[in-house]
Every structure is written in structure tokens, then in C-alpha cells.
């Protein structure tokens, strides 16, 4: 844990004699200028001359760098000179955070010392930043906890200007690193040292090449706020994020297959609910020693009968009902069922996809349908490039995969109305219940 600024006795007396702890505007009094200069210099050193929130480099030696009040001094003037409440930030994070309340209990009259759970955002002295926020490709802030997500949202760490600044810093650091090595290469005479330096330069350039598409993807995301906000909101909803993360290409394929086969799925739902057929099926199933018969049992039995073209009085009676009531010949329905075998044995995967779409719809803060076709067409080619590359860092690859899934789910939500999806879910539930 880092230590906040320590006031000398003279500085304590200065504050007590000139600040009433009621009017936070007194913070700007000229008499505090030198004290604030000392605090600022200490905080710059403590934070390696970086903004505590976004980690962007700050220009030292200027009075325009804000001393950040973690708990807003306007709402809580009592904490204006509290050392534990002071950190350093860039102007954009300072203004973005503004007067937002960051205490869970805003009515407290005592500063919650060493109580990290009292704060909605990462605290400069009580929290470990890297446990709550990861910065992908030195550009994109990713929440790793509820507090991390909250900090990103409150300090607006998804702003595009921040991405541009961090992208520039990243490119400059890569360039500077390789230039230093190249300069060293020109001075050495040792063949082994030359080979080692060339190898290092090659690795640096490879790293830049591998990450370049990822960086451009993230930079473009920062400019397309609908996409970035959707990604951050999904990550902040842990249940949804986990479900999306676990979705496989096969599940998406089953869902598409289910949609294509929706007519036969509806037919089967009606078939196992048909009184005359249901009675026959239940008698056959009970002979197999199964009690507490449900629709799932009936679906498996009717599939078995149709696929294997069983012939008995009971089976013939079922085929007769199918022909007379539903206008399907035996060979027609048999072909349909055989062609639908994969989806019928994977209906639970379809249900998972439908439940996910409904969870996203219910979370009104996640508005995937607001992502435009134009935005999708901008992002998808870069996503594909990142996924096609070798040796892409795990964090960047996972972002690309998440984006790909988000766009697929977005397309499904646009393609099908709520009524359609409710209808599909009703079919699935009836078939597997």
C-alpha cells in the first residue's frame, strides 16, 4: 500500500487557520498555492507521473495537472485536505468523474480509512489497481471486477481521446526501444553482441506487427462509442459475460439450424401434445419402465418410431394421425426427422442461446441493436485479421472473439422480433420439458 502525502505541522496549521471545512471553494485560495505545489509534486512521483485512473503520462512541473479528490470536495468539503483523499489525475479523468458520488454511504461524516469496500471506484491507497482494471494493448481499459467496471464508467475511461493518446504513447515506446538498440548495434564490434541485438530488434518489430491490428481495432472501437459501451456493459454483467464467453461455434450453428427447421420443430411440439398420440406414446413409454413421463420422453419415443419406421398397431395409428391431421406422408416426415437429428439432440444448446438473448434484452443498459450495420462493417474485418494472426496475446484474442460473438448476437436480435423469439423459446421448452 502506498502512502499519501504527509503534512508538516506548519502545513496543518496553515489549513486549520485558512480553511473552514464547509466551503470547498476555499481550496483555490492563493495562500494554499505552495502547499498544493508540494502535494502535486509528491503525487506525481508517487504515481510515476501518470494519471491514477487512466495511467496516461502526465507533463510534470505544471500547475494545470489536477490534484484529484477521490471523494468530491464539493459534496464532502470535510475531506478537502484529507491526504488519503488526494491523488493525481489528468484533466480528462478529473472532469469526466466530475462531482459523481463514489461513496456507497454518502452520509458518512468520518473518512472511511483503509476501508476499500466503502468506495465504488478504485481507491489510490486502499486498492491494487491491476486487480480491478487491465489495459489491453496499452489502450483499452478492461474491468476485472465490479469496482473496475465502475471506475471505467465513472471516469469515462472509454473516451476516444484517451485511446488516441495511449496509442501514440505505445507507438513511441516501441519506436524508441528499437532506435536505442539500433544505435547500440552501430557501436558494437562483437559479432555475438550484434546477433543478440538484431534478434532483440526483430522481436520488438514482431511484437509491434502482431499487435498493430489489435491496436487499430481497439482504437477504432474507442471511436465507435456504441460498440465500446456495449462491450463494457456486457463485461460488467458477469453472468452474461460468462455465458457469452462459453458460447461455442457449434451452439451458434445449432441455433441457426433450429431456426431453419422451425416448422418441423413446431410440428413435433404439436405432435407430442396431441391427445390421441400422447396417449399412445405414454403407454409405449410406460412399458419401457419409465414413470413421471414428460415431453422429452415423448419426443424421444416419437423420433425413435419415425426414424426406424416401426410397424405395430400403435405405430400405425400414430402414422395415420400424422397423415390425416397434419398432412405428412410417412416417408416425408421420416426424411424431416432424420435431417433434424442433430438439432433434436441438442435442443438444450438452443435454449441456452435463447436465454442469453433474452437476458441481454432485459438488461436495457446493453443495447446491441444500437450498433449500426456501418459500425459492424468497420469492426468485423479487423476482428477477423486479429483472429487470423499467430501469437496474438490472449487478452487481445479474447476481445476479438467477444466482439465476433457480440455481432452475431446483435444480428440475431435484429433479425428476429421479441415475438419470434418468445415463440421459438416456447417451442424449445415444450420439446425438452
Secondary structure, 3 states (H helix, E strand, C coil): CCCCCCCCHHHHHHHHHHCCCCCHHHHHCHHHHHHHHHHHHHHHHHCCCECCCCCCECCCCCCCCCEEECCCCCCCHHHCCCHHHEEECCHHHHHHHCCCCCECCCCCCCCCCCCHHHECCCCCCCCCHHHCEEEECCCEEEECCHHHHHHHHHCCCCCHHHHHHHHHHHHHHHHHHHHHHHHHHHHCCCHHHHHHHHHHHHHHHHHHHHHHHHHHHHHHHHHCHHHHHHHHHHHHCHHHHHHHHHCCHHHHHHHHHHHHCHHHHHHHHHHHHCHHHHHHHHHHHHHCCCCCCCHHHHHHHHHHHHHHCCCCHHHHHHHHHHHHHHCCCHHHHHHHHHHCHHHHCCHHHHHHHHHHHHHHHHCCCCCHHHCCHHHHHHHHHHHHHHHHCCCCCHHHHHHHHHHHHHHHHHHHHHHCCHHHHHHHHHHHHHHHC
